Amino acid sequence: MEKVSLRVFKSMLPYIFRYWRQYAFGILCLVFVDGAQMLIPQLMRRAVDLISQGNFEWKAVLFLALGMVGAMGGICLGRFWWRFFIHGASRRIETEIRNRIFEHLLTLSYDFYQKNKIGDLMARSTNDLGAVRMAIGWGLVNIFDGIAMSLAIVIIIFIQDARTAFFAVLPLPVITALILFFGKVVGKQFFRVQETYSKMSDTVQETFAGIRVIKSFVKESWFTGKFAEANDDYRKANMGLVKFFGIFFPLIAFLSGLTTLILLLVGGQRVVQGLMTPGDFVALESYLQMLIWPLMGAGFMVNLIQRGVAALTRINEVLDTKPSIASPEHPSVSARSVPGSRAKAPLIEIRGLSFSYPGGGNVLEGIDLVVEEGAAIGILGRTGAGKSTLIKTLVRMVDPPPGTVLVKGIPVADWDLRTLRSLFGVTPQDSYLFSDTLKNNIVYGLEPQAGGGGKITETEGLLNGAVELAALDQDLKNFGQGWETLIGERGLTLSGGQKQRVAISRAVIGAPEILILDDSLSAVDAETEKRILTALFRERKGKTTIIISHRVSTLRNAGWVLVLDRGRVSEAGTPGELAEQGGFYAQTAELQQLDSAYPARPAGGQPRNSGVKRGSDV
C-alpha cells in the first residue's frame, strides 16, 4: 500500500497561492461569521440576567433580541460569501488540475498506457480529484474554523468563569487524542477505497469497450459476475470506513455531552451559591454547545484531509510520471525551423537497427533501409515479423537506439516530436475512430489552422479529395445524414472496410510528406483496393509512401519491397525481382493466387464432384 503523508500537499501550494485573494476574503468572511456567532451568547446572557431580575423594560429585551436577529442575518451573509470565495477557489483549482492531468496524459508515451488501465486513470481524474477539492475547500474551512473558534470559545469561557470552564473542558484532551488516532487509520482505509473504485471503473470501461465481443460469445453473465465482485469489494472497503465513523462520531458526541453534564453539576451549584448569574450559566452552556461543532468538525476535517492526501498521492503519481519519449531540450529541427534535408541525405535512413521491448528478445535485428524522397516502399512479412515496430521507430512511438533511424539526415531523437510526426500521415492496424461525425473524423487529420481538430472551415475541397481517394464516396448514400452522421464510439456503426477507408481519408487529407499505411486495406475487397491504390499513387506522385500489407497484390505497385522474417530482412527488391526469386514473397503470391482461383463450396458444405455418395446413392 502506498504510504500517504501530509507533505504531499506541498504540490497544492502554487494553486492556493494563485487564489490567495479568494481564500483571504473567504477567511475574513469566516472570521466575521465566527465573531457574530460568539456575540449571540453574550446578548442572551444580558437578556436572561435582565429577565431573571424581574424588574426590566421590554424595550431593553427587544433591543437585545433585535441584536441577535441582526447577528444571525450577518451570519447568513457571511456564510454565503465564505462559501462563494473558498469553494469557488477550490472548484477553479480542481478545473486547473483536471486540465493539467488531461494535458499531461497526452504527453505520456504509449508504454505508460500498457502499464496503467484506463479505468484507473479515469478514477484518478474524477473521484480522486473530487476528494482533493473537498480537502482544499471544506477541509481548509474546518481547520481554520475549528482552531480559531475553539481557541476563542475556550478563552471566553475561562475569562467568564475559570473554575467552571476548567472542569467543563476536561474531556477535550481525550477528544484530541481520538482525532489524531482516527486520522492515521482513515487515511490508509481511504487509499484502499480509491484503489477498489479504480478497479471497478476499469472493469466497467473494459466491459463496454468490448461489448461486441461479449455479446458474440454470450458472456454477459460472466461479466456481470465480474462487475458484481468488483462492486462488492468497493462496498467492503467503504464499509470499513463506515465502521470507523460509526464508532468515532458517537464517541465524540458522548464526550462532548460530558461537558454539558459537568456544566450542570459545577455551574448549577455556583448559580445556587450566587457565584454565577443565570445569564452567565446560559452563556456558558451556549458556548459549550458551540464548541461541540469544532470538535465534530475536527473529525470531518481529519476525514477530508486524509482522503485528500490519499487522493492527491494517486494523482501525483500520474503527474510525476515523465514521458519515456519526449522532445530533446534543444532539438535540431523544431516547429520554429523549416525542416529541410541535409545535403545529399536520403529522406529516411535506417542503419543497423536492432530493437527489443522490455523483457523480450529482439523484435528487429540488423535492419538497413534507405528511402529516397518520392519513393513507394512496400513491407511484407508474417504476423509478428516486426513490420509495425519498424514503422513505430520512424515516428518515435518507440525509441530506436541512437543514430540508427534518421529522417532527412537527422536522428529522430534530435527532432522536436511534433515537427517529426507532422511529416507523417499514419493509418495504424487498429483504425480507431472517435465518437463524432464522419466529417469530423476525417478532418482531424488537418492542422488546426487548416480546419482540423474538429473545427471545419473551408475544408470541403480537401475533404472531397480525401474521400474520393479512399473510395469512401461510394458509401456516402448509405449514411443517413451524410457527412454529419454520427458513427458511434470506435466506429461501432461502420464495417471494417469503411473504418479503414475513413482512417485512410484522415491520413491523406493533410497531404503528408510521408504516408504510412499499416495493413490498412485488409478489410477492403480487391476491386476497391485497386481503385484506392491507383488513386493513391496518382495523387501522391513525388511524395513518399510506405505500405505494409499481407497481400502481395497491394504491394505490386511499390517501387521497392522489403520482406521481414523474425525481425530480419530476408528479401529486398522490386516486386518483379522478388517474384522470380522463389522466396517468401513468391510463395505468398502463389498461395494468394490459388486462394482466389479455388472454387467456392456450395451451401451444403460438400464440394461439387467430390466423389461422396449421399442418400440412396450409397
Summary of the structure (lengths in Angstrom):
residues: 618
radius of gyration: 36.5
end to end distance: 72.7
largest distance: 126.8
contacts: 1931
relative contact order: 0.08
helix: 64%
strand: 10%
